[in-house]
Amino acid sequence: MLGYRDMRMLVRFVLLSCVMLFTPLAWSADTGGAKEQAQRQQDQPLNNAPVWRDVRGGENPYQTTQVRGVETNVLVQTQGEIWRQIRNGPITIYGGWLLVIVTALIALYYWRMGPLKLHDTPKGRLIERFNGWERTVHWLTAISFVVLAASGLVILFGKYVLLPVFGYTLFSWLAILCKNLHNFLGPVFAVGIVLMFVTFVKDNLPKAHDWVWVIKLGGFFGAREHVPSGRFNAGEKSWFWIGVTLLGIVSAVTGFILNFPNFEQGRGLMQFASVIHAVSAMLFIAMALGHIYVGTIGVEKAYETMRTGMADEVWAKEHHEYWFNEVMKGRPGAAGTASAARAGAMKEGWKL
């Protein structure tokens, strides 16, 4: 049997043999790779691994682009192709289908159910639902949102839907117009989001009775019964917190990152912001379609309340009974007062 010393000598022999056996192969492979790179440097001086590492990495101080900033030495950014595939793939496909499906569902509901009408006849006695400041903030944000949504859809889907119809010249003019409208109205919309939050947050805090509205789906289905609520119902509160506040802030912040590239943000950050901006915008538009439907043709007399600021007492009681009772009692912090209600009634020729 081999002793301990013999075993050590045998292991050393095996290891030495392996080194002697594989070293020439590795050397020859390395030499072959080096020779190949050297030959490629001669045949194709700008098409070899070191050059492409410099092009993508931006470590070479002698290469530069016309773009001045944090990535001025990066000639080719590999992640740009990944961003293009995400934008033209999942975002465009799934985002487009989301808007089509939501629009189709709203149209189907309106065709089958029609608008949510009042159960009683309006009496003509009006109370103030929205004052001048609240209507100004709402329409500032709403109009800028509609323009941003329309121009954004043209930018995202225009080459697939409009370009084959309009042709290159007309579509290029439209695309340039939409791009400039989108860029300049973005900050206006961001200001509107902040004003909306400050103006309406106090009336959008959750209440216990909101669960009743949710369980009964606001009376939009079934017997379409009257469901009491505060100044804003649970559906409007969901739109305020998820749509206006959350998606509005996300869209605004990512939009600022894209709108002002002169703050030293790199292309990677802007690509990430572009993806988040597009996703939040698609969700925002999908929710806005429901809000616009309910606020125009979906609920009888709803549009007039935001346009004029006044609501008929019958409408207020059927849709926002808790708020209506507060107004009638003149509670502090209510949207109107009993005196305002009486003044509105007298204006319409009623005697109290």
DAUR-V780299 format. One record per residue. N is the residue number from 1. PSI is psi in radians with two decimals (NA if undefined). D_LAST is the distance of its C-alpha to the last C-alpha in whole Angstrom. Layout:
n=N psi=PSI d_last=D_LAST
n=N psi=PSI d_last=D_LAST
This chain:
n=1 psi=2.61 d_last=121
n=2 psi=2.41 d_last=119
n=3 psi=3.14 d_last=119
n=4 psi=-0.75 d_last=116
n=5 psi=-0.68 d_last=118
n=6 psi=-0.67 d_last=118
n=7 psi=-0.71 d_last=115
n=8 psi=-0.74 d_last=114
n=9 psi=-0.63 d_last=116
n=10 psi=-0.74 d_last=115
n=11 psi=-0.76 d_last=111
n=12 psi=-0.66 d_last=112
n=13 psi=-0.75 d_last=114
n=14 psi=-0.78 d_last=112
n=15 psi=-0.73 d_last=109
n=16 psi=-0.67 d_last=111
n=17 psi=-0.71 d_last=112
n=18 psi=-0.75 d_last=109
n=19 psi=-0.78 d_last=108
n=20 psi=-0.52 d_last=111
n=21 psi=-0.78 d_last=110
n=22 psi=-0.32 d_last=107
n=23 psi=-0.78 d_last=107
n=24 psi=-0.61 d_last=109
n=25 psi=-0.79 d_last=106
n=26 psi=-0.71 d_last=103
n=27 psi=-0.76 d_last=105
n=28 psi=-0.65 d_last=106
n=29 psi=-0.78 d_last=102
n=30 psi=-0.72 d_last=101
n=31 psi=-0.68 d_last=104
n=32 psi=-0.74 d_last=103
n=33 psi=-0.74 d_last=99
n=34 psi=-0.72 d_last=100
n=35 psi=-0.69 d_last=102
n=36 psi=-0.77 d_last=100
n=37 psi=-0.72 d_last=97
n=38 psi=-0.71 d_last=100
n=39 psi=-0.72 d_last=101
n=40 psi=-0.62 d_last=97
n=41 psi=-0.57 d_last=97
n=42 psi=-0.79 d_last=100
n=43 psi=-0.77 d_last=99
n=44 psi=1.41 d_last=95
n=45 psi=-0.35 d_last=95
n=46 psi=0.32 d_last=91
n=47 psi=1.27 d_last=90
n=48 psi=2.93 d_last=91
n=49 psi=-0.82 d_last=90
n=50 psi=-0.69 d_last=90
n=51 psi=-0.78 d_last=88
n=52 psi=-0.52 d_last=85
n=53 psi=-0.71 d_last=85
n=54 psi=-0.71 d_last=84
n=55 psi=-0.73 d_last=82
n=56 psi=-0.54 d_last=80
n=57 psi=-0.44 d_last=80
n=58 psi=0.41 d_last=80
n=59 psi=-0.34 d_last=83
n=60 psi=2.03 d_last=85
n=61 psi=-0.19 d_last=84
n=62 psi=-0.11 d_last=86
n=63 psi=2.50 d_last=83
n=64 psi=2.79 d_last=80
n=65 psi=3.05 d_last=77
n=66 psi=-0.33 d_last=75
n=67 psi=2.23 d_last=72
n=68 psi=2.24 d_last=72
n=69 psi=-2.69 d_last=71
n=70 psi=-0.42 d_last=72
n=71 psi=0.62 d_last=73
n=72 psi=-0.43 d_last=75
n=73 psi=0.01 d_last=78
n=74 psi=1.91 d_last=77
n=75 psi=-0.64 d_last=78
n=76 psi=2.11 d_last=77
n=77 psi=1.95 d_last=74
n=78 psi=-0.62 d_last=75
n=79 psi=-0.30 d_last=71
n=80 psi=-0.63 d_last=70
n=81 psi=-0.66 d_last=71
n=82 psi=-0.77 d_last=70
n=83 psi=-0.74 d_last=66
n=84 psi=-0.71 d_last=67
n=85 psi=-0.65 d_last=68
n=86 psi=-0.76 d_last=64
n=87 psi=-0.83 d_last=62
n=88 psi=-0.12 d_last=64
n=89 psi=-1.74 d_last=64
n=90 psi=-0.74 d_last=62
n=91 psi=-0.84 d_last=59
n=92 psi=-0.78 d_last=59
n=93 psi=-1.00 d_last=60
n=94 psi=-0.66 d_last=57
n=95 psi=-0.73 d_last=55
n=96 psi=-0.78 d_last=55
n=97 psi=-0.60 d_last=55
n=98 psi=-0.83 d_last=52
n=99 psi=-0.67 d_last=50
n=100 psi=-0.78 d_last=51
n=101 psi=-0.78 d_last=50
n=102 psi=-0.77 d_last=47
n=103 psi=-0.74 d_last=46
n=104 psi=-0.70 d_last=47
n=105 psi=-0.71 d_last=45
n=106 psi=-0.76 d_last=42
n=107 psi=-0.70 d_last=43
n=108 psi=-0.73 d_last=44
n=109 psi=-0.79 d_last=41
n=110 psi=-0.66 d_last=39
n=111 psi=-0.67 d_last=42
n=112 psi=-0.66 d_last=41
n=113 psi=-0.54 d_last=38
n=114 psi=-3.11 d_last=36
n=115 psi=2.75 d_last=33
n=116 psi=1.87 d_last=30
n=117 psi=2.85 d_last=27
n=118 psi=2.53 d_last=24
n=119 psi=-0.45 d_last=24
n=120 psi=2.82 d_last=21
n=121 psi=2.31 d_last=19
n=122 psi=2.46 d_last=17
n=123 psi=-0.23 d_last=13
n=124 psi=-0.05 d_last=13
n=125 psi=2.11 d_last=11
n=126 psi=2.57 d_last=13
n=127 psi=2.68 d_last=14
n=128 psi=2.16 d_last=17
n=129 psi=-0.71 d_last=20
n=130 psi=2.25 d_last=23
n=131 psi=3.14 d_last=23
n=132 psi=-0.73 d_last=26
n=133 psi=-0.76 d_last=29
n=134 psi=-0.69 d_last=29
n=135 psi=-0.66 d_last=29
n=136 psi=-0.80 d_last=32
n=137 psi=-0.76 d_last=33
n=138 psi=-0.86 d_last=33
n=139 psi=-0.53 d_last=34
n=140 psi=-0.83 d_last=37
n=141 psi=-0.72 d_last=38
n=142 psi=-0.81 d_last=37
n=143 psi=-0.78 d_last=39
n=144 psi=-0.63 d_last=42
n=145 psi=-0.78 d_last=42
n=146 psi=-0.76 d_last=42
n=147 psi=-0.73 d_last=45
n=148 psi=-0.72 d_last=47
n=149 psi=-0.81 d_last=47
n=150 psi=-0.81 d_last=48
n=151 psi=-0.65 d_last=51
n=152 psi=-0.68 d_last=52
n=153 psi=-0.64 d_last=52
n=154 psi=-0.75 d_last=54
n=155 psi=-0.68 d_last=57
n=156 psi=-0.74 d_last=57
n=157 psi=-0.08 d_last=57
n=158 psi=-0.72 d_last=58
n=159 psi=-0.33 d_last=62
n=160 psi=-0.61 d_last=62
n=161 psi=-0.81 d_last=59
n=162 psi=-0.63 d_last=59
n=163 psi=-0.80 d_last=62
n=164 psi=-0.42 d_last=64
n=165 psi=-0.80 d_last=62
n=166 psi=-0.49 d_last=61
n=167 psi=2.96 d_last=65
n=168 psi=-0.73 d_last=66
n=169 psi=-0.94 d_last=65
n=170 psi=-0.70 d_last=61
n=171 psi=-0.61 d_last=61
n=172 psi=-0.70 d_last=62
n=173 psi=-0.77 d_last=60
n=174 psi=-0.73 d_last=57
n=175 psi=-0.72 d_last=58
n=176 psi=-0.74 d_last=59
n=177 psi=-0.81 d_last=55
n=178 psi=-0.67 d_last=54
n=179 psi=-0.78 d_last=56
n=180 psi=-0.69 d_last=55
n=181 psi=-0.74 d_last=51
n=182 psi=-0.76 d_last=51
n=183 psi=-0.72 d_last=53
n=184 psi=-0.48 d_last=51
n=185 psi=-0.25 d_last=47
n=186 psi=-0.89 d_last=48
n=187 psi=-0.59 d_last=48
n=188 psi=-0.76 d_last=44
n=189 psi=-0.70 d_last=43
n=190 psi=-0.73 d_last=45
n=191 psi=-0.72 d_last=43
n=192 psi=-0.65 d_last=40
n=193 psi=-0.77 d_last=40
n=194 psi=-0.77 d_last=41
n=195 psi=-0.66 d_last=37
n=196 psi=-0.78 d_last=36
n=197 psi=-0.84 d_last=37
n=198 psi=-0.66 d_last=36
n=199 psi=-0.69 d_last=32
n=200 psi=-0.01 d_last=32
n=201 psi=-0.62 d_last=34
n=202 psi=-0.50 d_last=32
n=203 psi=0.02 d_last=29
n=204 psi=0.22 d_last=32
n=205 psi=2.43 d_last=34
n=206 psi=2.50 d_last=35
n=207 psi=2.80 d_last=33
n=208 psi=-0.63 d_last=34
n=209 psi=-0.18 d_last=32
n=210 psi=-0.52 d_last=33
n=211 psi=-0.58 d_last=36
n=212 psi=-0.74 d_last=34
n=213 psi=-0.70 d_last=33
n=214 psi=-0.80 d_last=37
n=215 psi=-0.68 d_last=38
n=216 psi=0.09 d_last=36
n=217 psi=0.61 d_last=36
n=218 psi=0.16 d_last=33
n=219 psi=0.21 d_last=32
n=220 psi=-0.25 d_last=34
n=221 psi=2.95 d_last=37
n=222 psi=-2.26 d_last=38
n=223 psi=-0.13 d_last=35
n=224 psi=0.88 d_last=32
n=225 psi=2.86 d_last=30
n=226 psi=2.20 d_last=27
n=227 psi=2.00 d_last=28
n=228 psi=2.63 d_last=26
n=229 psi=3.02 d_last=27
n=230 psi=-2.72 d_last=26
n=231 psi=-0.65 d_last=25
n=232 psi=2.39 d_last=28
n=233 psi=3.12 d_last=30
n=234 psi=-0.58 d_last=34
n=235 psi=-0.76 d_last=35
n=236 psi=-0.62 d_last=33
n=237 psi=-0.67 d_last=34
n=238 psi=-0.74 d_last=38
n=239 psi=-0.70 d_last=38
n=240 psi=-0.83 d_last=37
n=241 psi=-0.75 d_last=40
n=242 psi=-0.82 d_last=42
n=243 psi=-1.21 d_last=42
n=244 psi=-0.85 d_last=40
n=245 psi=-1.07 d_last=42
n=246 psi=-1.07 d_last=45
n=247 psi=-0.55 d_last=46
n=248 psi=-0.77 d_last=44
n=249 psi=-0.76 d_last=46
n=250 psi=-0.78 d_last=50
n=251 psi=-0.70 d_last=49
n=252 psi=-0.80 d_last=49
n=253 psi=-0.83 d_last=52
n=254 psi=-0.57 d_last=54
n=255 psi=-0.68 d_last=53
n=256 psi=-0.68 d_last=54
n=257 psi=-0.68 d_last=57
n=258 psi=-0.55 d_last=58
n=259 psi=-0.45 d_last=57
n=260 psi=1.36 d_last=59
n=261 psi=0.05 d_last=62
n=262 psi=0.28 d_last=63
n=263 psi=0.51 d_last=63
n=264 psi=0.33 d_last=66
n=265 psi=2.41 d_last=65
n=266 psi=3.03 d_last=67
n=267 psi=-0.58 d_last=67
n=268 psi=-0.79 d_last=67
n=269 psi=-0.70 d_last=64
n=270 psi=-0.61 d_last=62
n=271 psi=-0.74 d_last=63
n=272 psi=-0.77 d_last=62
n=273 psi=-0.63 d_last=59
n=274 psi=-0.74 d_last=59
n=275 psi=-0.84 d_last=59
n=276 psi=-0.70 d_last=56
n=277 psi=-0.78 d_last=54
n=278 psi=-0.74 d_last=54
n=279 psi=-0.84 d_last=54
n=280 psi=-0.64 d_last=51
n=281 psi=-0.72 d_last=49
n=282 psi=-0.78 d_last=50
n=283 psi=-0.70 d_last=48
n=284 psi=-0.82 d_last=45
n=285 psi=-0.71 d_last=45
n=286 psi=-0.78 d_last=45
n=287 psi=-0.66 d_last=42
n=288 psi=-0.55 d_last=40
n=289 psi=-0.75 d_last=41
n=290 psi=-0.74 d_last=39
n=291 psi=-0.75 d_last=36
n=292 psi=-0.70 d_last=36
n=293 psi=-0.86 d_last=36
n=294 psi=-0.65 d_last=33
n=295 psi=-0.07 d_last=31
n=296 psi=-1.45 d_last=32
n=297 psi=-0.15 d_last=33
n=298 psi=-0.55 d_last=33
n=299 psi=2.17 d_last=29
n=300 psi=2.30 d_last=27
n=301 psi=0.12 d_last=24
n=302 psi=-0.70 d_last=26
n=303 psi=-0.67 d_last=28
n=304 psi=-0.54 d_last=24
n=305 psi=-0.62 d_last=23
n=306 psi=-0.51 d_last=26
n=307 psi=-0.78 d_last=27
n=308 psi=-0.37 d_last=23
n=309 psi=-0.12 d_last=22
n=310 psi=2.56 d_last=19
n=311 psi=2.46 d_last=18
n=312 psi=2.54 d_last=16
n=313 psi=-0.64 d_last=14
n=314 psi=-0.79 d_last=17
n=315 psi=-0.80 d_last=19
n=316 psi=-0.71 d_last=19
n=317 psi=-0.66 d_last=19
n=318 psi=-0.59 d_last=22
n=319 psi=-0.48 d_last=24
n=320 psi=1.09 d_last=23
n=321 psi=-0.72 d_last=21
n=322 psi=-0.74 d_last=22
n=323 psi=-0.72 d_last=21
n=324 psi=-0.74 d_last=18
n=325 psi=-0.65 d_last=17
n=326 psi=-0.71 d_last=19
n=327 psi=-0.75 d_last=16
n=328 psi=-0.56 d_last=13
n=329 psi=-0.15 d_last=15
n=330 psi=0.63 d_last=16
n=331 psi=2.52 d_last=20
n=332 psi=2.42 d_last=23
n=333 psi=-0.05 d_last=24
n=334 psi=2.86 d_last=21
n=335 psi=-0.50 d_last=21
n=336 psi=-2.99 d_last=18
n=337 psi=2.88 d_last=15
n=338 psi=-0.64 d_last=12
n=339 psi=-0.65 d_last=11
n=340 psi=-0.66 d_last=13
n=341 psi=-0.77 d_last=11
n=342 psi=-0.69 d_last=7
n=343 psi=-0.71 d_last=10
n=344 psi=-0.69 d_last=11
n=345 psi=-0.73 d_last=8
n=346 psi=-0.57 d_last=8
n=347 psi=-0.54 d_last=11
n=348 psi=0.07 d_last=11
n=349 psi=0.21 d_last=10
n=350 psi=2.57 d_last=6
n=351 psi=2.19 d_last=4
n=352 psi=NA d_last=0
